């Protein structure tokens, strides 16, 4: 019996020691287990906030009327909205500062907004677009036709531009150009080309096309190099978040989201030639000042940006109070006689009455489409101003027929032109419509609006450097 108790005692002591060792080992495991990265997917979902660092620039993120804007901002905002989390934008001056914020967990994603020299698959997403570099010259330059013409030219590029190695390769191939690195942004160099202060600059093509709206005297002449990838950066350990971003890019390409955003910021320049743009810029100086106070007063009264209304008025009449269309619409806002009378207009050619009534009519349409969110609500109202609210309702019904959201303008851009085809308009309540016209109408207004906004940003010195 004594031996039995001795064995039992030894067994209990062993189990006690084993249990203590297990507890100590488990505690050590808990203490030493790798923690979830502060900027990984789990942390982002837990906090409900996606912190993104980028530059304060026209193409990435900037504020207009206290509202955030920019191609990259809208793209990452779409991503955050799809994840149902809040977006926090942080600003850094350069790529090293962005990488430092990724490293210390202050940011989950960094958006450089420009091509990177070397892609690191452990921290970069898949490319969401590729863009070539454009050689920008003054439109009077008829001698630059091929890259060999770069010989003996002076090429100005932003300091630390990713195009520098490409130019060095051309020098190695015997093209004896002079490369001048400037402590100036892409837009400033583009503007200097338009003013003939410098002969050439080389910047990403989509940026060059955007700047051509603002400085039509210059433009891209030739492309240089292979298309360069644009990516977002994440911490190396943020594998799950990187996977989600890559899935988002893939879906955005498939469903047209990426194309829609790109065209909103960089498309539609082909709608205008040099003469059109120069005429618009000239009339901003000669005609707009006569009516700007009226636009400001009445647009503010109804909650519109006066620059958008001025862009609409220019598309309607080129700011000519005596303009008259083939359909007998008249004045700066091109009011039909019946519409003008219903709005109490006594002199349709009086700029004050015409502008006030036109904006009031647009507000009436804006109220009609109150189920749509901005900016789509305003765009739908503008389209209805052009084509009529009845045809707009038909286009919305067609959108529902094709399982498209009728409260998204980019869907109505698809269905409005269908009302020109008998197989679609024969069942429409309001019948045939020249549905392509409001689509083109909006595209032109939005381009004019972009130029006016850019002008205002410059004047207020709120437009950040690139």
LINHUDA-V968631 format. One record per residue. N is the residue number from 1. SS is DSSP state (~ for helix, > for strand, _ for the rest). PHI is phi in whole degrees, -180 to 180 (none if undefined). NEAR is the number of other ideal C-beta (glycine too) atoms within 8 Angstrom. Layout:
n=N ss=SS phi=PHI near=NEAR
n=N ss=SS phi=PHI near=NEAR
This chain:
n=1 ss=_ phi=none near=4
n=2 ss=~ phi=-60 near=5
n=3 ss=~ phi=-65 near=6
n=4 ss=~ phi=-62 near=7
n=5 ss=~ phi=-67 near=8
n=6 ss=~ phi=-67 near=8
n=7 ss=~ phi=-64 near=8
n=8 ss=~ phi=-62 near=8
n=9 ss=~ phi=-64 near=8
n=10 ss=~ phi=-63 near=8
n=11 ss=~ phi=-64 near=8
n=12 ss=~ phi=-66 near=8
n=13 ss=~ phi=-63 near=8
n=14 ss=~ phi=-64 near=8
n=15 ss=~ phi=-65 near=8
n=16 ss=~ phi=-65 near=8
n=17 ss=~ phi=-63 near=8
n=18 ss=~ phi=-62 near=8
n=19 ss=~ phi=-64 near=8
n=20 ss=~ phi=-64 near=8
n=21 ss=~ phi=-63 near=8
n=22 ss=~ phi=-63 near=8
n=23 ss=~ phi=-64 near=8
n=24 ss=~ phi=-64 near=8
n=25 ss=~ phi=-67 near=8
n=26 ss=~ phi=-66 near=8
n=27 ss=~ phi=-64 near=8
n=28 ss=~ phi=-64 near=8
n=29 ss=~ phi=-63 near=8
n=30 ss=~ phi=-64 near=7
n=31 ss=~ phi=-72 near=6
n=32 ss=~ phi=-100 near=5
n=33 ss=_ phi=-63 near=6
n=34 ss=_ phi=-56 near=2
n=35 ss=_ phi=-81 near=4
n=36 ss=_ phi=-63 near=6
n=37 ss=_ phi=-53 near=11
n=38 ss=_ phi=-62 near=6
n=39 ss=_ phi=-114 near=15
n=40 ss=_ phi=-87 near=15
n=41 ss=~ phi=-62 near=9
n=42 ss=~ phi=-61 near=9
n=43 ss=~ phi=-67 near=12
n=44 ss=~ phi=-62 near=15
n=45 ss=~ phi=-67 near=9
n=46 ss=~ phi=-65 near=6
n=47 ss=~ phi=-81 near=6
n=48 ss=_ phi=75 near=7
n=49 ss=> phi=-132 near=9
n=50 ss=> phi=-104 near=14
n=51 ss=> phi=-90 near=11
n=52 ss=> phi=-126 near=14
n=53 ss=> phi=-107 near=16
n=54 ss=> phi=-152 near=17
n=55 ss=_ phi=-97 near=13
n=56 ss=> phi=-88 near=8
n=57 ss=> phi=-155 near=13
n=58 ss=_ phi=-57 near=11
n=59 ss=_ phi=-90 near=12
n=60 ss=_ phi=-108 near=14
n=61 ss=> phi=-156 near=13
n=62 ss=> phi=-154 near=14
n=63 ss=> phi=-108 near=8
n=64 ss=> phi=-133 near=9
n=65 ss=_ phi=53 near=5
n=66 ss=_ phi=67 near=4
n=67 ss=> phi=-108 near=6
n=68 ss=> phi=-71 near=9
n=69 ss=> phi=-143 near=9
n=70 ss=_ phi=122 near=13
n=71 ss=~ phi=-58 near=12
n=72 ss=~ phi=-65 near=12
n=73 ss=~ phi=-61 near=13
n=74 ss=~ phi=-65 near=12
n=75 ss=~ phi=-68 near=12
n=76 ss=~ phi=-73 near=14
n=77 ss=~ phi=-65 near=10
n=78 ss=~ phi=-62 near=12
n=79 ss=~ phi=-62 near=11
n=80 ss=~ phi=-63 near=11
n=81 ss=~ phi=-63 near=8
n=82 ss=~ phi=-67 near=7
n=83 ss=~ phi=-85 near=10
n=84 ss=_ phi=59 near=4
n=85 ss=_ phi=-130 near=10
n=86 ss=> phi=-79 near=7
n=87 ss=> phi=-104 near=11
n=88 ss=> phi=-117 near=8
n=89 ss=> phi=-100 near=10
n=90 ss=> phi=-114 near=11
n=91 ss=> phi=-115 near=9
n=92 ss=_ phi=-133 near=11
n=93 ss=_ phi=-83 near=5
n=94 ss=_ phi=-151 near=7
n=95 ss=~ phi=-64 near=8
n=96 ss=~ phi=-56 near=6
n=97 ss=~ phi=-67 near=10
n=98 ss=~ phi=-64 near=15
n=99 ss=~ phi=-64 near=10
n=100 ss=~ phi=-65 near=8
n=101 ss=~ phi=-72 near=13
n=102 ss=~ phi=-67 near=18
n=103 ss=~ phi=-65 near=7
n=104 ss=_ phi=-95 near=6
n=105 ss=_ phi=84 near=9
n=106 ss=_ phi=-73 near=9
n=107 ss=_ phi=-132 near=13
n=108 ss=_ phi=-92 near=14
n=109 ss=> phi=-137 near=15
n=110 ss=> phi=-117 near=16
n=111 ss=> phi=-120 near=12
n=112 ss=_ phi=-67 near=12
n=113 ss=_ phi=76 near=10
n=114 ss=_ phi=-151 near=7
n=115 ss=_ phi=-63 near=9
n=116 ss=_ phi=-101 near=11
n=117 ss=_ phi=-67 near=5
n=118 ss=_ phi=-135 near=4
n=119 ss=_ phi=-92 near=7
n=120 ss=_ phi=-112 near=6
n=121 ss=_ phi=-65 near=5
n=122 ss=_ phi=-78 near=5
n=123 ss=_ phi=-134 near=9
n=124 ss=> phi=-99 near=12
n=125 ss=_ phi=-76 near=12
n=126 ss=_ phi=-66 near=8
n=127 ss=_ phi=-62 near=8
n=128 ss=_ phi=-100 near=12
n=129 ss=> phi=-164 near=8
n=130 ss=> phi=-123 near=8
n=131 ss=> phi=-143 near=11
n=132 ss=> phi=-87 near=12
n=133 ss=> phi=-86 near=14
n=134 ss=> phi=-115 near=15
n=135 ss=> phi=-85 near=14
n=136 ss=> phi=-102 near=15
n=137 ss=> phi=-133 near=12
n=138 ss=> phi=-69 near=10
n=139 ss=_ phi=-65 near=9
n=140 ss=_ phi=-81 near=4
n=141 ss=_ phi=-78 near=9
n=142 ss=_ phi=-102 near=4
n=143 ss=_ phi=-93 near=5
n=144 ss=_ phi=-87 near=13
n=145 ss=_ phi=-125 near=5
n=146 ss=_ phi=-150 near=6
n=147 ss=~ phi=-62 near=9
n=148 ss=~ phi=-64 near=6
n=149 ss=~ phi=-74 near=9
n=150 ss=~ phi=-69 near=12
n=151 ss=_ phi=-55 near=8
n=152 ss=_ phi=69 near=4
n=153 ss=_ phi=-94 near=11
n=154 ss=> phi=-107 near=9
n=155 ss=> phi=-109 near=14
n=156 ss=> phi=-100 near=11
n=157 ss=> phi=-134 near=16
n=158 ss=> phi=-63 near=13
n=159 ss=_ phi=-57 near=7
n=160 ss=_ phi=63 near=5
n=161 ss=_ phi=-66 near=10
n=162 ss=_ phi=-72 near=9
n=163 ss=_ phi=-83 near=12
n=164 ss=~ phi=-56 near=11
n=165 ss=~ phi=-61 near=8
n=166 ss=~ phi=-65 near=10
n=167 ss=~ phi=-69 near=13
n=168 ss=~ phi=-64 near=9
n=169 ss=~ phi=-62 near=8
n=170 ss=~ phi=-66 near=11
n=171 ss=~ phi=-63 near=11
n=172 ss=~ phi=-64 near=6
n=173 ss=_ phi=-84 near=6
n=174 ss=_ phi=103 near=5
n=175 ss=_ phi=-89 near=10
n=176 ss=_ phi=-91 near=6
n=177 ss=_ phi=-82 near=13
n=178 ss=> phi=-105 near=6
n=179 ss=> phi=-100 near=10
n=180 ss=> phi=-116 near=8
n=181 ss=> phi=-88 near=10
n=182 ss=> phi=-115 near=9
n=183 ss=_ phi=-85 near=5
n=184 ss=_ phi=-135 near=8
n=185 ss=_ phi=-82 near=9
n=186 ss=~ phi=-57 near=12
n=187 ss=~ phi=-66 near=13
n=188 ss=~ phi=-61 near=10
n=189 ss=~ phi=-66 near=17
n=190 ss=~ phi=-61 near=16
n=191 ss=~ phi=-61 near=12
n=192 ss=~ phi=-66 near=12
n=193 ss=~ phi=-65 near=17
n=194 ss=~ phi=-63 near=11
n=195 ss=_ phi=-90 near=7
n=196 ss=_ phi=63 near=6
n=197 ss=_ phi=-79 near=5
n=198 ss=_ phi=-134 near=10
n=199 ss=_ phi=-82 near=10
n=200 ss=> phi=-157 near=14
n=201 ss=> phi=-135 near=13
n=202 ss=> phi=-132 near=13
n=203 ss=> phi=-141 near=16
n=204 ss=> phi=-54 near=13
n=205 ss=~ phi=-61 near=12
n=206 ss=~ phi=-66 near=11
n=207 ss=~ phi=-68 near=13
n=208 ss=~ phi=-61 near=14
n=209 ss=~ phi=-67 near=12
n=210 ss=~ phi=-68 near=12
n=211 ss=~ phi=-68 near=13
n=212 ss=~ phi=-63 near=13
n=213 ss=~ phi=-63 near=12
n=214 ss=~ phi=-88 near=11
n=215 ss=_ phi=-133 near=10
n=216 ss=_ phi=-67 near=13
n=217 ss=_ phi=-73 near=8
n=218 ss=> phi=-122 near=14
n=219 ss=> phi=-175 near=9
n=220 ss=> phi=-69 near=11
n=221 ss=> phi=-106 near=9
n=222 ss=> phi=-136 near=10
n=223 ss=> phi=-98 near=9
n=224 ss=> phi=-132 near=11
n=225 ss=> phi=77 near=9
n=226 ss=> phi=-81 near=4
n=227 ss=> phi=-57 near=7
n=228 ss=> phi=-94 near=12
n=229 ss=> phi=-81 near=10
n=230 ss=> phi=-109 near=12
n=231 ss=_ phi=-136 near=12
n=232 ss=> phi=-101 near=11
n=233 ss=> phi=-115 near=13
n=234 ss=_ phi=-135 near=16
n=235 ss=_ phi=-64 near=12
n=236 ss=_ phi=-56 near=6
n=237 ss=_ phi=-86 near=6
n=238 ss=_ phi=-86 near=13
n=239 ss=~ phi=-66 near=7
n=240 ss=~ phi=-68 near=9
n=241 ss=~ phi=-66 near=14
n=242 ss=~ phi=-62 near=10
n=243 ss=~ phi=-62 near=8
n=244 ss=~ phi=-64 near=10
n=245 ss=~ phi=-64 near=13
n=246 ss=~ phi=-63 near=10
n=247 ss=~ phi=-64 near=8
n=248 ss=~ phi=-61 near=11
n=249 ss=~ phi=-59 near=12
n=250 ss=~ phi=-62 near=9
n=251 ss=~ phi=-67 near=9
n=252 ss=~ phi=-64 near=12
n=253 ss=~ phi=-71 near=10
n=254 ss=~ phi=-69 near=6
n=255 ss=_ phi=-91 near=6
n=256 ss=_ phi=89 near=7
n=257 ss=~ phi=-60 near=10
n=258 ss=~ phi=-64 near=12
n=259 ss=~ phi=-65 near=8
n=260 ss=~ phi=-63 near=9
n=261 ss=~ phi=-65 near=12
n=262 ss=~ phi=-62 near=12
n=263 ss=~ phi=-65 near=9
n=264 ss=~ phi=-63 near=9
n=265 ss=~ phi=-99 near=12
n=266 ss=~ phi=-129 near=9
n=267 ss=_ phi=-88 near=7
n=268 ss=_ phi=74 near=9
n=269 ss=~ phi=-67 near=10
n=270 ss=~ phi=-70 near=4
n=271 ss=~ phi=-71 near=9
n=272 ss=_ phi=-127 near=9
n=273 ss=_ phi=-100 near=5
n=274 ss=~ phi=-59 near=7
n=275 ss=~ phi=-64 near=6
n=276 ss=~ phi=-59 near=9
n=277 ss=~ phi=-67 near=12
n=278 ss=~ phi=-65 near=10
n=279 ss=~ phi=-63 near=8
n=280 ss=~ phi=-63 near=12
n=281 ss=~ phi=-62 near=10
n=282 ss=~ phi=-66 near=8
n=283 ss=~ phi=-75 near=12
n=284 ss=~ phi=-63 near=11
n=285 ss=~ phi=-90 near=7
n=286 ss=~ phi=-97 near=7
n=287 ss=_ phi=-105 near=10
n=288 ss=~ phi=-56 near=11
n=289 ss=~ phi=-57 near=7
n=290 ss=~ phi=-67 near=7
n=291 ss=~ phi=-120 near=14
n=292 ss=~ phi=-59 near=10
n=293 ss=~ phi=-61 near=6
n=294 ss=~ phi=-66 near=11
n=295 ss=~ phi=-60 near=14
n=296 ss=~ phi=-62 near=9
n=297 ss=~ phi=-64 near=8
n=298 ss=~ phi=-81 near=13
n=299 ss=~ phi=-66 near=13
n=300 ss=~ phi=-62 near=9
n=301 ss=~ phi=-63 near=7
n=302 ss=_ phi=-115 near=11
n=303 ss=_ phi=81 near=5
n=304 ss=_ phi=-107 near=12
n=305 ss=_ phi=-75 near=8
n=306 ss=~ phi=-61 near=11
n=307 ss=~ phi=-68 near=11
n=308 ss=~ phi=-66 near=12
n=309 ss=~ phi=-66 near=16
n=310 ss=~ phi=-63 near=15
n=311 ss=~ phi=-64 near=13
n=312 ss=~ phi=-63 near=13
n=313 ss=~ phi=-63 near=15
n=314 ss=~ phi=-65 near=12
n=315 ss=~ phi=-64 near=9
n=316 ss=~ phi=-72 near=11
n=317 ss=~ phi=-140 near=12
n=318 ss=_ phi=57 near=7
n=319 ss=_ phi=61 near=13
n=320 ss=_ phi=-108 near=8
n=321 ss=_ phi=-67 near=11
n=322 ss=_ phi=-102 near=6
n=323 ss=_ phi=-65 near=12
n=324 ss=> phi=-144 near=6
n=325 ss=_ phi=-89 near=8
n=326 ss=_ phi=-65 near=3
n=327 ss=_ phi=-92 near=5
n=328 ss=_ phi=73 near=8
n=329 ss=_ phi=-77 near=10
n=330 ss=> phi=-135 near=13
n=331 ss=_ phi=84 near=17
n=332 ss=_ phi=-59 near=15
n=333 ss=_ phi=-96 near=14
n=334 ss=_ phi=51 near=11
n=335 ss=> phi=-84 near=16
n=336 ss=_ phi=-75 near=8
n=337 ss=~ phi=-56 near=9
n=338 ss=~ phi=-65 near=6
n=339 ss=~ phi=-64 near=10
n=340 ss=~ phi=-61 near=14
n=341 ss=~ phi=-65 near=8
n=342 ss=~ phi=-66 near=6
n=343 ss=_ phi=-98 near=10
n=344 ss=_ phi=82 near=6
n=345 ss=_ phi=-77 near=12
n=346 ss=_ phi=-101 near=5
n=347 ss=_ phi=-134 near=6
n=348 ss=_ phi=-67 near=11
n=349 ss=_ phi=-94 near=9
n=350 ss=_ phi=-76 near=11
n=351 ss=~ phi=-55 near=12
n=352 ss=~ phi=-63 near=7
n=353 ss=~ phi=-67 near=11
n=354 ss=~ phi=-65 near=18
n=355 ss=~ phi=-67 near=16
n=356 ss=~ phi=-61 near=10
n=357 ss=~ phi=-69 near=15
n=358 ss=~ phi=-62 near=16
n=359 ss=~ phi=-70 near=15
n=360 ss=~ phi=-65 near=11
n=361 ss=~ phi=-67 near=13
n=362 ss=~ phi=-62 near=15
n=363 ss=~ phi=-64 near=11
n=364 ss=~ phi=-61 near=8
n=365 ss=~ phi=-68 near=13
n=366 ss=~ phi=-59 near=12
n=367 ss=~ phi=-67 near=7
n=368 ss=~ phi=-66 near=9
n=369 ss=_ phi=-102 near=13
n=370 ss=_ phi=-74 near=7
n=371 ss=_ phi=-80 near=4
n=372 ss=_ phi=-89 near=10
n=373 ss=_ phi=-89 near=5
n=374 ss=_ phi=-74 near=6
n=375 ss=_ phi=-85 near=6
n=376 ss=~ phi=-64 near=11
n=377 ss=~ phi=-61 near=13
n=378 ss=~ phi=-67 near=11
n=379 ss=~ phi=-65 near=10
n=380 ss=~ phi=-65 near=15
n=381 ss=~ phi=-63 near=13
n=382 ss=~ phi=-63 near=14
n=383 ss=~ phi=-62 near=16
n=384 ss=~ phi=-68 near=15
n=385 ss=~ phi=-58 near=9
n=386 ss=~ phi=-84 near=10
n=387 ss=~ phi=-103 near=12
n=388 ss=_ phi=100 near=9
n=389 ss=~ phi=-68 near=8
n=390 ss=~ phi=-64 near=8
n=391 ss=~ phi=-65 near=15
n=392 ss=~ phi=-66 near=16
n=393 ss=~ phi=-65 near=10
n=394 ss=~ phi=-62 near=14
n=395 ss=~ phi=-65 near=16
n=396 ss=~ phi=-68 near=11
n=397 ss=~ phi=-65 near=11
n=398 ss=~ phi=-63 near=13
n=399 ss=~ phi=-60 near=14
n=400 ss=~ phi=-63 near=9
n=401 ss=~ phi=-61 near=6
n=402 ss=_ phi=-97 near=8
n=403 ss=_ phi=59 near=4
n=404 ss=_ phi=-107 near=10
n=405 ss=_ phi=-71 near=6
n=406 ss=_ phi=-73 near=11
n=407 ss=_ phi=-98 near=10
n=408 ss=_ phi=-118 near=10
n=409 ss=~ phi=-60 near=11
n=410 ss=~ phi=-65 near=8
n=411 ss=~ phi=-77 near=11
n=412 ss=~ phi=-71 near=15
n=413 ss=~ phi=-61 near=10
n=414 ss=~ phi=-84 near=11
n=415 ss=~ phi=-89 near=15
n=416 ss=~ phi=-58 near=17
n=417 ss=~ phi=-63 near=10
n=418 ss=~ phi=-67 near=12
n=419 ss=~ phi=-73 near=16
n=420 ss=~ phi=-88 near=10
n=421 ss=_ phi=-102 near=7
n=422 ss=~ phi=-59 near=6
n=423 ss=~ phi=-65 near=4
n=424 ss=~ phi=-105 near=10
n=425 ss=~ phi=-78 near=13
n=426 ss=_ phi=-67 near=7
n=427 ss=_ phi=-103 near=4
n=428 ss=_ phi=-79 near=14
n=429 ss=_ phi=-63 near=7
n=430 ss=_ phi=-104 near=9
n=431 ss=_ phi=74 near=7
n=432 ss=_ phi=-62 near=8
n=433 ss=_ phi=-146 near=15
n=434 ss=_ phi=-80 near=7
n=435 ss=~ phi=-68 near=15
n=436 ss=~ phi=-72 near=9
n=437 ss=~ phi=-62 near=9
n=438 ss=~ phi=-65 near=14
n=439 ss=~ phi=-66 near=12
n=440 ss=~ phi=-67 near=9
n=441 ss=~ phi=-55 near=12
n=442 ss=~ phi=-67 near=14
n=443 ss=~ phi=-61 near=10
n=444 ss=~ phi=-70 near=12
n=445 ss=~ phi=-60 near=13
n=446 ss=~ phi=-67 near=11
n=447 ss=~ phi=-70 near=13
n=448 ss=~ phi=-61 near=13
n=449 ss=~ phi=-62 near=12
n=450 ss=~ phi=-62 near=9
n=451 ss=~ phi=-65 near=13
n=452 ss=~ phi=-66 near=12
n=453 ss=~ phi=-64 near=10
n=454 ss=~ phi=-61 near=12
n=455 ss=~ phi=-62 near=10
n=456 ss=~ phi=-67 near=9
n=457 ss=~ phi=-63 near=11
n=458 ss=~ phi=-64 near=8
n=459 ss=~ phi=-64 near=6
n=460 ss=_ phi=-89 near=6
n=461 ss=_ phi=59 near=5
n=462 ss=_ phi=-97 near=8
n=463 ss=_ phi=-78 near=9
n=464 ss=_ phi=-76 near=9
n=465 ss=_ phi=-70 near=7
n=466 ss=_ phi=-79 near=12
